[in-house]
């Protein structure tokens, strides 16, 4: 029992830096010419998904959040359709954002590498924060539509790697085109900067939905990962904050930062309401943004 707890503690504090080592290895592998920059997100994502799935099965943070065959069958509908759409669009956008930056001379094109990377992250997260928060809090008909586009991602009552794929296609288009591709095209970042940014975004997106006790300590005030994002999926709207994707800067700035070390949310998902379908009912989830009360 004590040995098992020690292993869990070691994993909790090392899995995030280990993931970063993998990220850097993948990036510098492309820099060394072993493969093209454009396929690095797929390489990193594939490795991390397999690795994280094994970790979730062996040392889950919350047993009640573990993927079951029943929840997997619901996820499978998204993995086959929406997730496939997300993968195609995401890969296409990743390829486009890296290649288009080869031919663009935007205002950031001559900035130092690190300045470009910081700007890329901060601009992306500013747009992600604004649109993400609007999807949750914007009033009126527009806000209702945006929330119903985004609600699919909050319908699962669990947080684990495979449910990361649960998104409405319109949400995917917003995130990949308006929030990511368009600003990168306008700014004209170096393709190597864009590659590293997409790798960071891939890592943080996956580990944020990881059902393992990942600890970052003070780094939670610098990067968004598991401890912060699981609260975003809380069924309690008063604590369902943390709208940032990569950095908590805007959450800290605008008072939507929630961090409670070692304390998981009591319930995840959305509060029971008959107007929300079960997320396994894929057709109804697709139609949700267009339904009337």
Secondary structure as GFF3:
##gff-version 3
##sequence-region A 1 293
A	DSSP	alpha_helix	2	31	.	.	.	ID=ss1
A	DSSP	three_ten_helix	37	39	.	.	.	ID=ss2
A	DSSP	alpha_helix	40	58	.	.	.	ID=ss3
A	DSSP	three_ten_helix	63	65	.	.	.	ID=ss4
A	DSSP	alpha_helix	69	77	.	.	.	ID=ss5
A	DSSP	pi_helix	78	82	.	.	.	ID=ss6
A	DSSP	alpha_helix	83	100	.	.	.	ID=ss7
A	DSSP	three_ten_helix	101	103	.	.	.	ID=ss8
A	DSSP	alpha_helix	113	137	.	.	.	ID=ss9
A	DSSP	alpha_helix	140	150	.	.	.	ID=ss10
A	DSSP	alpha_helix	152	155	.	.	.	ID=ss11
A	DSSP	three_ten_helix	161	165	.	.	.	ID=ss12
A	DSSP	alpha_helix	169	173	.	.	.	ID=ss13
A	DSSP	pi_helix	174	181	.	.	.	ID=ss14
A	DSSP	alpha_helix	182	187	.	.	.	ID=ss15
A	DSSP	alpha_helix	191	207	.	.	.	ID=ss16
A	DSSP	three_ten_helix	217	221	.	.	.	ID=ss17
A	DSSP	alpha_helix	226	232	.	.	.	ID=ss18
A	DSSP	alpha_helix	249	254	.	.	.	ID=ss19
A	DSSP	alpha_helix	282	287	.	.	.	ID=ss20
A	DSSP	three_ten_helix	288	290	.	.	.	ID=ss21
###
